[in-house]
């Protein structure tokens, strides 16, 4: 199961983060992890056995819940699909169980979800009240969100962030987009018309912070930048930033993607045009509102 962390944001305020790296980390083997950064320590948990370090919960004020097996990391076998779902639902159940049974002063929980919740969208931007897709990603998001919803019954604020494609040089999908471009190849996936709803890692971190500490935030929000782009414009824009005019656009047909990725190709070929208007209504300001500003930071700096 994936790991999680604790860290100090403000004096005396401790945050539990599941499924990340840094600060206080939940792991099966805490002795194997060491950090030279002050204020970071590791605490054991076991999702399968539904056990966690009690002192961690006694001292925490906030929880950021990111735990879950990577959706795109491995082929979607029946076993892998089960792991994807249960890594999210069982880790949520463990958090609920811990907050119910361990005396604590946790005031808010911010949980990840994904824009995989939404159906294929070609005519308008999806908003938070729309019904889920009737596919594996949609079903996963339903189970994921339902598993963490009992937080509200414990009298704690719950915010769920349905996150788009996260742009970061440190991991996720973005390095995979960059890799062929480094060799001068700009692969246009499928028709290239499918929309990509994305967010820069820095804006996402700021969004989690705001959702965590601001008492006016509650419920579900789409964690995406305000300007989605289609796959062709995304790929060509990235290639221009990385290679200038020294690249070749190459179409990658649907059947090739299905041969390479199997069921996971549905994630690549699905058009996800998702609205960030609810964030705007909350007053959130993006540092990277357009794909050009995001590429400029991630490629040129």
C-alpha positions, 0 to 999 in steps of 0.5 A: 500500500502507498505511504502517507505523511505528517508535516508542520505547516504553522507552529503547533499545527500538525498535518497528516498526509496519506499517499505522499512524500515528505514530513511525517510519513505513514509506512509499513516500515518506519525504521527504514525511512529517515529524513534530515529535514526538521519537523519530519518523522515517520509513523507506521500504519497498515491498511490491510490490518486497519491499524495506525499510529495513535499518537499521530492522530492525537496531535494532528489538526488536519488530514490530507488524504491522497492514498491510492494505487496509481491508475496509469501505472500498470495494466488494468487486470482484474487484480489491478482494478481491485487494488486501485479501488481498495487502496482508496476505500480501505485507506479511507476506512482506516482514517475514519476508524482512527478518528472515531476511536482515537481522541483527536482535535482534527478539524478538517479533512481534504481528500483527493478524487479525480475528474475520472468521475465525469462522463465523456464531455464534448459539448460543455464543461462538467460541473461538480453536480453532474452524475458519474461516468458508468465506467471503471474510472467513474465507479472508482471515484464513486467508491473513493468519495463514498468511503471518505464521506463519513468524515462529515458525520464525525463533525469535521469539515470535509473537502473533496478535490476532483483533480485533473492531470497534474503537471509536474516535473517530479512525477505523474503524467507530465514526464511521459508527455515530455519524453518523446518530445525530447527526441523531436516527436510530438505524438498526437493521441487519437483524434487529438480533439479530446480535451485535457483538464490539467493543473500545475502542481504549485496551484494544486498544493496551494489549493489543498492548503486553502481548502484545508485551513479556510473554513468557508471551503466545504464539499466537492470542487474540481481541481483543474485550471480554468483553461482546458486544452485539447490533446493536439494543442497540448502536445504541439504547445509542449513541443514548441516550448521544448524544441522550438520548430525542431519536432515532427507531429506524429498521429498515434491512432486509437487502435495503436493506443489500445494495443499498447495500453489495453483498457487504460487507453480509455483514460487517454482517449476520453475527453475531459472538459471540466469547469473550475468556476466553483474555485473562482467563486471561492476566490481562488487565484491561479498562478498558472491559469493557461497551459502556456504559463504552466509550460513556461515554468516547467520547461523553460525554468 
